[in-house]
Amino acid sequence: MAAAPRAHDPEYHPGQWLRWGRYRVRGLHAFGGNSAVYTVDQRLGWRRRELVALKVARPRTPDPVALVEAEIRLAREAVLLRLVSHWRLPRPIAAFREHGRANLVLEFVHGQTLESLLRDPRSGLRPPWPEGQVLALGRALAGLLDDLHTGTGGSVPILVRDLKPGNLIVTPRGDVRLVDLGIACRLSDGALVPANVRGHMTPGYAPPEQCRGEGAEDARTDLYALGAVLYRVATGWDPAHDGWTPPRPARALNRAVSPRLETLLADLLRHSPADRPPTAHDVLRRLEVWGPGAR
């Protein structure tokens, strides 16, 4: 009897053609919690090719139930990306089934994950960051969350639910882009998070209400994750690795953090959603009036 495939065995192989010769696999690019991502050449004509990303449902275990759940999440991500338009998200290209798997083709975002840059001793982005850089990242991510939560530009309002350094790509130009909406969902006042994504989170970046898995989440869930990301770059403390409830004051880990930034981080990381800023727009306004040199 053939052995069951391991969770991280490749589904596709270099040189393999998919979708009647439209896509040619280059190789495995990355593994996520429930998916594998491949680099793929998309044929645009007789001679033209475009590098794209191919995302395939691939849970950590070969359990059939886990595979079904991963496929449902990938299908939801494909729908959300079609309903949401934002330059900090990858552009969806196609979705199809092949070899018994759901496949999602996306714009390939060049760069490195913020997580890898934070850990690489050769990187210029090893924490702790200067406060100006922390604030710039905060403005970028708060602006993204504000647009996603409010459905700016005719998009459907969504809740990210997995904002973390591993899901953020820093491009060669220095832009930050969010490349994974695998456990995201639509954001509606009073609506519960869908049952099949409840309980899915990254420890340290997920707030208590998300960890409980009861489905009562809103925009303040993402604001907690924003606070965790900013706390990480400001102090060097990795919440996913070390865990903390509640976090220590930021200035206890990095005396260069200003009292004003320490207060903002503490507000974002409150245990109760009611004690956090109500919206990403409120956070963005606080960051935008933060002039150079303000302490």
DRENBA-148169 format. One line per 4 residues: number of its first residue (from 1); their letters; for each residue x, y, z of N, C-alpha, C. Coordinates in steps of 0.05 Angstrom, whole numbers, padded with zeros to 5 digits, always signed. Example, Ala and Ser with C-alpha at 12.3 -4.5 7.8 and 13.67 -1.06 7.14 Angstrom:
<rs>
1 = as = +00264/-00114/+00156/+00246/-00090/+00156/+00264/-00066/+00156 | +00257/-00045/+00142/+00273/-00021/+00143/+00258/+00001/+00157
</rs>
This chain:
<rs>
1 = maaa = +00017/-00024/+00000/+00000/+00000/+00000/+00018/+00025/+00000 | +00011/+00044/-00017/+00027/+00069/-00019/+00023/+00085/+00007 | +00045/+00098/+00015/+00044/+00114/+00039/+00028/+00139/+00034 | +00014/+00148/+00055/-00002/+00173/+00052/+00018/+00196/+00048
5 = prah = +00011/+00216/+00032/+00029/+00239/+00027/+00033/+00255/+00053 | +00057/+00264/+00057/+00062/+00281/+00079/+00051/+00309/+00073 | +00047/+00325/+00095/+00034/+00351/+00091/+00051/+00369/+00073 | +00077/+00366/+00074/+00094/+00385/+00059/+00106/+00373/+00033
9 = dpey = +00096/+00349/+00025/+00104/+00339/-00001/+00093/+00357/-00022 | +00109/+00363/-00043/+00099/+00381/-00064/+00076/+00368/-00080 | +00056/+00384/-00086/+00033/+00375/-00102/+00040/+00375/-00131 | +00055/+00395/-00140/+00064/+00398/-00168/+00094/+00399/-00169
13 = hpgq = +00105/+00394/-00193/+00133/+00392/-00197/+00143/+00411/-00219 | +00168/+00420/-00217/+00179/+00438/-00238/+00175/+00426/-00266 | +00166/+00443/-00284/+00162/+00435/-00312/+00134/+00424/-00317 | +00118/+00420/-00297/+00091/+00409/-00301/+00073/+00430/-00312
17 = wlrw = +00056/+00422/-00332/+00037/+00441/-00344/+00010/+00437/-00332 | -00005/+00459/-00328/-00031/+00458/-00317/-00050/+00474/-00335 | -00075/+00468/-00332/-00097/+00483/-00345/-00092/+00484/-00376 | -00089/+00460/-00387/-00087/+00456/-00416/-00063/+00473/-00427
21 = gryr = -00041/+00472/-00412/-00017/+00485/-00422/-00015/+00515/-00417 | -00033/+00526/-00401/-00032/+00555/-00396/-00012/+00562/-00375 | -00008/+00544/-00356/+00011/+00549/-00334/+00032/+00528/-00332 | +00057/+00536/-00329/+00080/+00518/-00326/+00093/+00523/-00300
25 = vrgl = +00095/+00502/-00283/+00105/+00505/-00256/+00135/+00509/-00256 | +00144/+00529/-00242/+00173/+00533/-00238/+00182/+00517/-00213 | +00168/+00520/-00191/+00176/+00506/-00167/+00160/+00515/-00143 | +00165/+00502/-00120/+00151/+00509/-00096/+00163/+00534/-00084
29 = hafg = +00146/+00553/-00077/+00155/+00579/-00066/+00153/+00581/-00036 | +00130/+00572/-00025/+00126/+00575/+00004/+00103/+00557/+00013 | +00103/+00550/+00039/+00081/+00536/+00052/+00068/+00555/+00072 | +00042/+00555/+00072/+00027/+00569/+00093/+00014/+00549/+00111
33 = gnsa = -00004/+00558/+00129/-00016/+00540/+00148/-00034/+00520/+00134 | -00047/+00527/+00112/-00065/+00508/+00099/-00062/+00508/+00069 | -00039/+00518/+00059/-00036/+00519/+00030/-00006/+00518/+00022 | -00002/+00512/-00003/+00025/+00513/-00015/+00024/+00534/-00037
37 = vytv = +00045/+00549/-00041/+00047/+00569/-00062/+00070/+00562/-00080 | +00064/+00562/-00106/+00084/+00556/-00127/+00089/+00581/-00144 | +00113/+00583/-00155/+00118/+00602/-00176/+00112/+00588/-00202 | +00097/+00603/-00220/+00087/+00591/-00244/+00090/+00611/-00267
41 = dqrl = +00097/+00602/-00291/+00096/+00619/-00314/+00069/+00617/-00327 | +00056/+00639/-00331/+00030/+00640/-00345/+00035/+00648/-00374 | +00025/+00632/-00392/+00028/+00637/-00421/+00008/+00659/-00429 | +00019/+00681/-00440/+00002/+00703/-00449/+00000/+00704/-00480
45 = gwrr = +00015/+00688/-00493/+00015/+00688/-00522/+00036/+00667/-00531 | +00043/+00668/-00557/+00061/+00649/-00568/+00088/+00650/-00554 | +00098/+00675/-00549/+00124/+00678/-00538/+00124/+00692/-00510 | +00103/+00704/-00502/+00102/+00720/-00478/+00095/+00702/-00454
49 = relv = +00109/+00707/-00431/+00104/+00694/-00406/+00103/+00714/-00384 | +00088/+00708/-00363/+00086/+00725/-00339/+00089/+00707/-00315 | +00106/+00716/-00296/+00109/+00701/-00271/+00085/+00707/-00253 | +00072/+00686/-00243/+00049/+00689/-00225/+00053/+00669/-00202
53 = alkv = +00035/+00672/-00182/+00035/+00654/-00159/+00011/+00635/-00162 | +00015/+00610/-00155/-00007/+00590/-00155/-00010/+00580/-00127 | -00033/+00584/-00116/-00038/+00575/-00088/-00056/+00550/-00089 | -00048/+00530/-00074/-00063/+00504/-00074/-00069/+00497/-00045
57 = arpr = -00094/+00488/-00040/-00102/+00479/-00014/-00084/+00456/-00005 | -00071/+00459/+00017/-00052/+00438/+00027/-00050/+00439/+00057 | -00068/+00426/+00072/-00066/+00427/+00101/-00041/+00414/+00112 | -00036/+00418/+00137/-00012/+00408/+00150/-00013/+00377/+00153
61 = tpdp = -00037/+00366/+00153/-00039/+00337/+00156/-00056/+00327/+00132 | -00052/+00301/+00124/-00067/+00290/+00101/-00096/+00282/+00108 | -00106/+00291/+00131/-00133/+00285/+00139/-00153/+00295/+00119 | -00172/+00279/+00108/-00191/+00288/+00088/-00209/+00311/+00097
65 = valv = -00216/+00311/+00123/-00233/+00334/+00133/-00217/+00360/+00132 | -00191/+00358/+00140/-00174/+00382/+00139/-00171/+00392/+00111 | -00170/+00374/+00091/-00167/+00382/+00063/-00192/+00396/+00054 | -00216/+00386/+00061/-00241/+00399/+00053/-00242/+00427/+00065
69 = eaei = -00235/+00430/+00090/-00236/+00456/+00103/-00216/+00475/+00090 | -00192/+00465/+00083/-00172/+00482/+00069/-00183/+00491/+00042 | -00196/+00473/+00028/-00207/+00481/+00002/-00229/+00501/+00004 | -00246/+00499/+00025/-00267/+00518/+00029/-00255/+00546/+00035
73 = rlar = -00233/+00546/+00051/-00220/+00572/+00057/-00208/+00584/+00032 | -00196/+00567/+00015/-00184/+00577/-00009/-00205/+00588/-00028 | -00228/+00575/-00029/-00250/+00585/-00046/-00260/+00612/-00035 | -00262/+00615/-00008/-00270/+00640/+00003/-00250/+00662/-00003
77 = eavl = -00224/+00655/-00002/-00204/+00675/-00008/-00206/+00684/-00037 | -00211/+00666/-00055/-00214/+00673/-00083/-00238/+00692/-00087 | -00260/+00687/-00073/-00283/+00704/-00076/-00277/+00732/-00064 | -00265/+00732/-00040/-00259/+00758/-00028/-00240/+00775/-00045
81 = lrlv = -00220/+00763/-00057/-00202/+00778/-00073/-00215/+00789/-00098 | -00236/+00775/-00108/-00251/+00786/-00131/-00269/+00809/-00122 | -00277/+00809/-00097/-00295/+00830/-00087/-00281/+00854/-00075 | -00255/+00851/-00071/-00239/+00872/-00058/-00217/+00881/-00077
85 = shwr = -00215/+00907/-00081/-00194/+00918/-00098/-00176/+00937/-00082 | -00151/+00929/-00079/-00132/+00946/-00064/-00104/+00940/-00073 | -00088/+00961/-00077/-00062/+00957/-00089/-00043/+00943/-00069 | -00050/+00942/-00044/-00033/+00927/-00025/-00040/+00897/-00023
89 = lprp = -00060/+00889/-00039/-00067/+00860/-00041/-00059/+00849/-00068 | -00053/+00823/-00070/-00047/+00812/-00097/-00071/+00812/-00114 | -00068/+00816/-00140/-00090/+00816/-00159/-00097/+00787/-00166 | -00123/+00779/-00163/-00130/+00752/-00170/-00132/+00749/-00201
93 = iaaf = -00123/+00726/-00211/-00122/+00722/-00240/-00141/+00700/-00249 | -00141/+00677/-00235/-00159/+00655/-00243/-00162/+00636/-00220 | -00184/+00621/-00220/-00188/+00599/-00201/-00199/+00575/-00217 | -00188/+00552/-00211/-00197/+00528/-00226/-00190/+00503/-00209
97 = rehg = -00202/+00481/-00217/-00196/+00455/-00205/-00180/+00438/-00224 | -00160/+00425/-00213/-00144/+00406/-00229/-00130/+00387/-00210 | -00128/+00362/-00219/-00116/+00341/-00203/-00129/+00338/-00176 | -00155/+00342/-00175/-00170/+00340/-00150/-00165/+00362/-00130
101 = ranl = -00154/+00384/-00139/-00147/+00406/-00121/-00158/+00432/-00131 | -00165/+00450/-00112/-00172/+00477/-00119/-00147/+00493/-00123 | -00145/+00509/-00144/-00122/+00525/-00150/-00130/+00554/-00153 | -00114/+00571/-00141/-00119/+00600/-00143/-00094/+00613/-00154
105 = vlef = -00097/+00627/-00177/-00074/+00640/-00190/-00075/+00670/-00183 | -00052/+00680/-00173/-00051/+00708/-00164/-00027/+00722/-00176 | -00028/+00748/-00176/-00005/+00764/-00182/+00018/+00756/-00163 | +00042/+00753/-00174/+00065/+00746/-00158/+00077/+00772/-00147
109 = vhgq = +00078/+00773/-00120/+00089/+00797/-00107/+00118/+00793/-00100 | +00135/+00808/-00113/+00164/+00805/-00109/+00172/+00817/-00083 | +00191/+00805/-00070/+00201/+00815/-00044/+00205/+00793/-00024 | +00208/+00800/+00001/+00212/+00781/+00023/+00191/+00787/+00044
113 = tles = +00184/+00766/+00059/+00165/+00770/+00081/+00178/+00787/+00102 | +00161/+00803/+00115/+00171/+00819/+00137/+00183/+00800/+00159 | +00171/+00777/+00163/+00181/+00758/+00183/+00210/+00750/+00177 | +00216/+00743/+00152/+00243/+00735/+00145/+00263/+00758/+00149
117 = llrd = +00254/+00783/+00142/+00272/+00806/+00145/+00276/+00812/+00175 | +00256/+00808/+00192/+00260/+00813/+00220/+00279/+00793/+00233 | +00281/+00769/+00221/+00297/+00748/+00233/+00326/+00747/+00221 | +00329/+00757/+00197/+00354/+00755/+00183/+00375/+00774/+00195
121 = prsg = +00397/+00763/+00206/+00417/+00781/+00218/+00431/+00800/+00198 | +00429/+00794/+00172/+00440/+00811/+00151/+00421/+00833/+00142 | +00396/+00831/+00151/+00376/+00850/+00142/+00379/+00877/+00155 | +00372/+00898/+00140/+00371/+00925/+00151/+00346/+00930/+00166
125 = lrpp = +00328/+00910/+00168/+00303/+00913/+00182/+00301/+00896/+00208 | +00324/+00889/+00218/+00324/+00875/+00244/+00314/+00894/+00266 | +00296/+00886/+00283/+00286/+00903/+00304/+00306/+00905/+00327 | +00303/+00926/+00343/+00282/+00947/+00342/+00287/+00968/+00321
129 = wpeg = +00265/+00978/+00310/+00266/+00998/+00289/+00267/+01026/+00301 | +00278/+01045/+00287/+00275/+01073/+00295/+00245/+01080/+00294 | +00237/+01099/+00312/+00209/+01104/+00314/+00196/+01114/+00288 | +00211/+01129/+00272/+00199/+01139/+00247/+00191/+01116/+00229
133 = qvla = +00207/+01094/+00228/+00201/+01071/+00212/+00176/+01057/+00223 | +00175/+01055/+00250/+00151/+01042/+00262/+00126/+01057/+00255 | +00127/+01083/+00256/+00104/+01099/+00249/+00096/+01097/+00220 | +00116/+01096/+00202/+00110/+01093/+00174/+00096/+01066/+00168
137 = lgra = +00106/+01045/+00181/+00092/+01019/+00178/+00064/+01020/+00189 | +00061/+01033/+00212/+00035/+01036/+00224/+00015/+01051/+00206 | +00025/+01072/+00194/+00007/+01087/+00175/-00001/+01069/+00151 | +00018/+01055/+00141/+00012/+01038/+00117/-00009/+01016/+00124
141 = lagl = -00005/+01003/+00147/-00023/+00981/+00154/-00050/+00991/+00164 | -00049/+01013/+00179/-00075/+01025/+00189/-00091/+01035/+00165 | -00078/+01046/+00145/-00092/+01055/+00121/-00104/+01032/+00106 | -00089/+01010/+00104/-00099/+00986/+00090/-00123/+00976/+00105
145 = lddl = -00121/+00973/+00132/-00144/+00962/+00147/-00168/+00981/+00146 | -00163/+01007/+00146/-00186/+01025/+00143/-00200/+01021/+00117 | -00185/+01018/+00095/-00198/+01014/+00069/-00212/+00987/+00068 | -00200/+00966/+00079/-00213/+00940/+00078/-00237/+00938/+00096
149 = htgt = -00236/+00950/+00119/-00259/+00949/+00138/-00283/+00965/+00128 | -00277/+00987/+00114/-00299/+01004/+00105/-00308/+00998/+00076 | -00294/+00981/+00062/-00301/+00976/+00034/-00296/+00999/+00016 | -00275/+01014/+00021/-00268/+01037/+00004/-00266/+01030/-00025
153 = ggsv = -00276/+01047/-00043/-00273/+01042/-00071/-00293/+01022/-00082 | -00315/+01018/-00068/-00336/+01000/-00077/-00331/+00971/-00071 | -00310/+00965/-00055/-00305/+00938/-00047/-00323/+00928/-00024 | -00323/+00903/-00019/-00338/+00891/+00003/-00321/+00894/+00029
157 = pilv = -00332/+00904/+00051/-00317/+00906/+00075/-00308/+00878/+00085 | -00283/+00875/+00092/-00273/+00849/+00102/-00256/+00852/+00127 | -00255/+00830/+00141/-00238/+00828/+00165/-00215/+00809/+00159 | -00191/+00818/+00163/-00167/+00803/+00155/-00163/+00778/+00173
161 = rdlk = -00162/+00782/+00199/-00160/+00761/+00219/-00133/+00747/+00220 | -00114/+00755/+00204/-00088/+00742/+00205/-00066/+00761/+00196 | -00067/+00785/+00207/-00046/+00805/+00201/-00021/+00798/+00218 | +00001/+00792/+00204/+00025/+00784/+00219/+00049/+00787/+00199
165 = pgnl = +00073/+00788/+00210/+00096/+00792/+00192/+00100/+00771/+00171 | +00091/+00746/+00176/+00094/+00725/+00156/+00075/+00728/+00132 | +00055/+00745/+00135/+00036/+00749/+00113/+00040/+00776/+00099 | +00061/+00790/+00107/+00067/+00816/+00095/+00093/+00814/+00079
169 = ivtp = +00092/+00823/+00054/+00115/+00824/+00036/+00126/+00852/+00035 | +00152/+00855/+00039/+00165/+00881/+00034/+00177/+00880/+00006 | +00168/+00896/-00012/+00177/+00895/-00040/+00204/+00909/-00042 | +00218/+00905/-00065/+00244/+00918/-00070/+00242/+00949/-00067
173 = rgdv = +00218/+00960/-00072/+00214/+00989/-00070/+00209/+00998/-00041 | +00205/+00979/-00023/+00199/+00985/+00004/+00170/+00986/+00011 | +00153/+00980/-00008/+00124/+00979/-00002/+00118/+00954/+00014 | +00096/+00955/+00030/+00087/+00932/+00045/+00060/+00923/+00034
177 = rlvd = +00059/+00896/+00028/+00034/+00885/+00016/+00026/+00861/+00032 | +00000/+00858/+00035/-00012/+00835/+00049/-00019/+00813/+00028 | -00008/+00789/+00032/-00011/+00769/+00011/-00027/+00745/+00019 | -00040/+00745/+00042/-00056/+00722/+00050/-00082/+00730/+00063
181 = lgia = -00104/+00722/+00051/-00130/+00726/+00063/-00144/+00699/+00069 | -00127/+00680/+00076/-00137/+00652/+00079/-00158/+00648/+00100 | -00158/+00664/+00122/-00179/+00662/+00142/-00194/+00687/+00145 | -00194/+00704/+00124/-00209/+00729/+00125/-00239/+00723/+00120
185 = crls = -00255/+00742/+00125/-00284/+00739/+00121/-00296/+00767/+00116 | -00321/+00767/+00107/-00335/+00792/+00104/-00340/+00804/+00132 | -00340/+00830/+00133/-00344/+00845/+00158/-00372/+00858/+00157 | -00389/+00848/+00175/-00416/+00859/+00177/-00423/+00865/+00206
189 = dgal = -00436/+00887/+00211/-00442/+00894/+00239/-00458/+00872/+00252 | -00448/+00862/+00275/-00462/+00842/+00290/-00461/+00814/+00280 | -00449/+00810/+00256/-00448/+00782/+00245/-00425/+00767/+00257 | -00430/+00741/+00261/-00409/+00723/+00272/-00390/+00715/+00249
193 = vpan = -00365/+00709/+00256/-00346/+00699/+00237/-00355/+00671/+00229 | -00353/+00663/+00203/-00362/+00637/+00194/-00349/+00614/+00211 | -00365/+00594/+00215/-00356/+00572/+00234/-00331/+00559/+00225 | -00327/+00556/+00199/-00303/+00540/+00190/-00277/+00555/+00190
197 = vrgh = -00277/+00581/+00199/-00252/+00595/+00203/-00249/+00603/+00232 | -00268/+00597/+00249/-00266/+00604/+00277/-00244/+00586/+00289 | -00230/+00597/+00308/-00209/+00582/+00321/-00183/+00581/+00306 | -00182/+00591/+00281/-00158/+00592/+00265/-00145/+00620/+00270
201 = mtpg = -00119/+00619/+00279/-00106/+00644/+00285/-00076/+00639/+00289 | -00061/+00660/+00291/-00032/+00658/+00298/-00028/+00667/+00326 | -00020/+00649/+00344/-00015/+00657/+00372/+00003/+00681/+00374 | -00005/+00699/+00392/+00011/+00724/+00396/+00000/+00747/+00379
205 = yapp = -00011/+00741/+00356/-00021/+00763/+00339/-00052/+00763/+00339 | -00064/+00742/+00350/-00093/+00741/+00352/-00102/+00750/+00380 | -00123/+00766/+00381/-00133/+00776/+00407/-00149/+00754/+00422 | -00155/+00758/+00447/-00169/+00738/+00463/-00195/+00729/+00450
209 = eqcr = -00211/+00748/+00439/-00237/+00740/+00428/-00234/+00722/+00404 | -00213/+00725/+00388/-00208/+00707/+00366/-00198/+00679/+00376 | -00182/+00679/+00397/-00172/+00654/+00408/-00194/+00637/+00420 | -00214/+00650/+00431/-00237/+00635/+00442/-00253/+00621/+00421
213 = gega = -00252/+00630/+00396/-00266/+00617/+00374/-00296/+00618/+00375 | -00307/+00639/+00388/-00336/+00641/+00390/-00348/+00656/+00366 | -00332/+00668/+00350/-00342/+00682/+00326/-00349/+00711/+00329 | -00348/+00721/+00354/-00355/+00749/+00359/-00330/+00767/+00355
217 = edar = -00325/+00774/+00330/-00301/+00790/+00323/-00310/+00813/+00306 | -00294/+00835/+00307/-00299/+00858/+00290/-00273/+00871/+00283 | -00275/+00896/+00274/-00251/+00910/+00265/-00229/+00911/+00286 | -00237/+00911/+00312/-00218/+00914/+00333/-00200/+00888/+00336
221 = tdly = -00210/+00866/+00324/-00193/+00842/+00323/-00168/+00848/+00306 | -00171/+00860/+00283/-00148/+00867/+00266/-00131/+00888/+00279 | -00143/+00906/+00295/-00127/+00927/+00308/-00109/+00915/+00329 | -00117/+00894/+00342/-00099/+00881/+00361/-00075/+00869/+00346
225 = alga = -00081/+00856/+00323/-00059/+00845/+00307/-00040/+00867/+00297 | -00051/+00890/+00290/-00035/+00913/+00282/-00017/+00921/+00305 | -00028/+00923/+00329/-00012/+00930/+00352/+00011/+00910/+00357 | +00005/+00884/+00353/+00025/+00863/+00357/+00048/+00866/+00337
229 = vlyr = +00041/+00872/+00312/+00062/+00876/+00291/+00079/+00900/+00298 | +00067/+00922/+00306/+00082/+00946/+00312/+00099/+00942/+00338 | +00088/+00928/+00357/+00102/+00921/+00381/+00127/+00905/+00375 | +00124/+00887/+00356/+00147/+00870/+00348/+00169/+00886/+00336
233 = vatg = +00163/+00904/+00317/+00184/+00919/+00304/+00196/+00941/+00322 | +00179/+00950/+00341/+00189/+00971/+00359/+00207/+00961/+00381 | +00202/+00936/+00389/+00216/+00925/+00413/+00234/+00901/+00406 | +00228/+00887/+00384/+00243/+00862/+00378/+00231/+00838/+00391
237 = wdpa = +00211/+00841/+00407/+00198/+00819/+00421/+00179/+00805/+00403 | +00182/+00778/+00400/+00165/+00763/+00382/+00142/+00750/+00397 | +00118/+00761/+00394/+00095/+00750/+00409/+00087/+00722/+00401 | +00092/+00715/+00375/+00085/+00688/+00366/+00103/+00667/+00379
241 = hdgw = +00128/+00675/+00383/+00148/+00656/+00394/+00147/+00655/+00424 | +00145/+00678/+00437/+00147/+00679/+00466/+00120/+00679/+00480 | +00101/+00692/+00467/+00075/+00694/+00480/+00075/+00713/+00503 | +00053/+00729/+00505/+00051/+00747/+00528/+00022/+00756/+00531
245 = tppr = +00012/+00756/+00556/-00015/+00765/+00561/-00015/+00776/+00590 | -00017/+00802/+00593/-00015/+00823/+00573/+00014/+00829/+00567 | +00020/+00843/+00545/+00048/+00850/+00539/+00060/+00869/+00559 | +00086/+00867/+00563/+00100/+00886/+00580/+00100/+00914/+00567
249 = para = +00101/+00935/+00582/+00104/+00962/+00570/+00127/+00963/+00550 | +00123/+00975/+00527/+00143/+00974/+00506/+00169/+00986/+00515 | +00168/+01007/+00532/+00193/+01020/+00541/+00209/+01003/+00560 | +00197/+00982/+00571/+00212/+00963/+00588/+00231/+00946/+00571
253 = lnra = +00225/+00943/+00545/+00241/+00928/+00526/+00259/+00945/+00509 | +00250/+00970/+00504/+00266/+00988/+00487/+00261/+01017/+00497 | +00281/+01027/+00511/+00278/+01054/+00523/+00276/+01076/+00502 | +00283/+01070/+00477/+00281/+01090/+00456/+00252/+01094/+00447
257 = vspr = +00234/+01076/+00455/+00205/+01080/+00448/+00195/+01104/+00463 | +00181/+01121/+00449/+00170/+01145/+00463/+00146/+01138/+00480 | +00140/+01154/+00500/+00116/+01149/+00516/+00091/+01149/+00499 | +00090/+01165/+00478/+00067/+01167/+00461/+00063/+01141/+00445
261 = letl = +00085/+01130/+00435/+00082/+01104/+00420/+00076/+01082/+00440 | +00087/+01082/+00463/+00081/+01062/+00483/+00051/+01062/+00490 | +00039/+01086/+00492/+00011/+01088/+00497/-00006/+01077/+00475 | +00001/+01083/+00450/-00014/+01073/+00427/-00013/+01043/+00426
265 = ladl = +00011/+01031/+00430/+00014/+01002/+00430/-00003/+00989/+00452 | -00002/+01001/+00476/-00018/+00991/+00498/-00048/+00992/+00491 | -00057/+01014/+00479/-00085/+01016/+00471/-00094/+00995/+00451 | -00077/+00990/+00431/-00083/+00970/+00411/-00084/+00942/+00423
269 = lrhs = -00068/+00937/+00443/-00065/+00910/+00454/-00081/+00905/+00479 | -00102/+00921/+00483/-00119/+00917/+00506/-00133/+00889/+00504 | -00137/+00877/+00527/-00149/+00850/+00528/-00178/+00851/+00518 | -00192/+00872/+00526/-00220/+00875/+00518/-00223/+00891/+00493
273 = padr = -00238/+00883/+00473/-00242/+00899/+00449/-00253/+00927/+00455 | -00270/+00929/+00475/-00282/+00954/+00482/-00262/+00975/+00491 | -00238/+00966/+00499/-00218/+00985/+00509/-00198/+00993/+00487 | -00200/+00981/+00463/-00183/+00988/+00441/-00195/+01011/+00425
277 = ppta = -00179/+01024/+00407/-00190/+01043/+00389/-00213/+01030/+00373 | -00234/+01045/+00368/-00258/+01033/+00355/-00253/+01025/+00326 | -00237/+01041/+00311/-00234/+01036/+00282/-00205/+01040/+00274 | -00198/+01029/+00251/-00172/+01034/+00239/-00169/+01063/+00232
281 = hdvl = -00191/+01076/+00225/-00189/+01105/+00218/-00180/+01121/+00242 | -00190/+01114/+00266/-00181/+01128/+00290/-00151/+01125/+00295 | -00141/+01100/+00290/-00112/+01095/+00293/-00097/+01111/+00272 | -00107/+01111/+00248/-00093/+01126/+00226/-00092/+01156/+00233
285 = rrle = -00113/+01167/+00243/-00113/+01195/+00250/-00092/+01201/+00272 | -00090/+01184/+00291/-00070/+01188/+00313/-00042/+01187/+00301 | -00037/+01169/+00281/-00011/+01167/+00269/-00005/+01190/+00251 | -00025/+01200/+00237/-00021/+01221/+00217/-00015/+01248/+00230
289 = vwgp = -00025/+01253/+00254/-00020/+01279/+00267/+00006/+01278/+00283 | +00019/+01255/+00282/+00044/+01250/+00296/+00066/+01262/+00280 | +00073/+01287/+00285/+00093/+01301/+00269/+00121/+01291/+00275 | +00140/+01296/+00257/+00168/+01288/+00261/+00178/+01300/+00287
293 = gar = +00190/+01282/+00303/+00203/+01291/+00327/+00183/+01293/+00351 | +00157/+01289/+00346/+00138/+01290/+00368/+00142/+01267/+00386 | +00141/+01272/+00412/+00146/+01251/+00431/+00122/+01248/+00449
</rs>
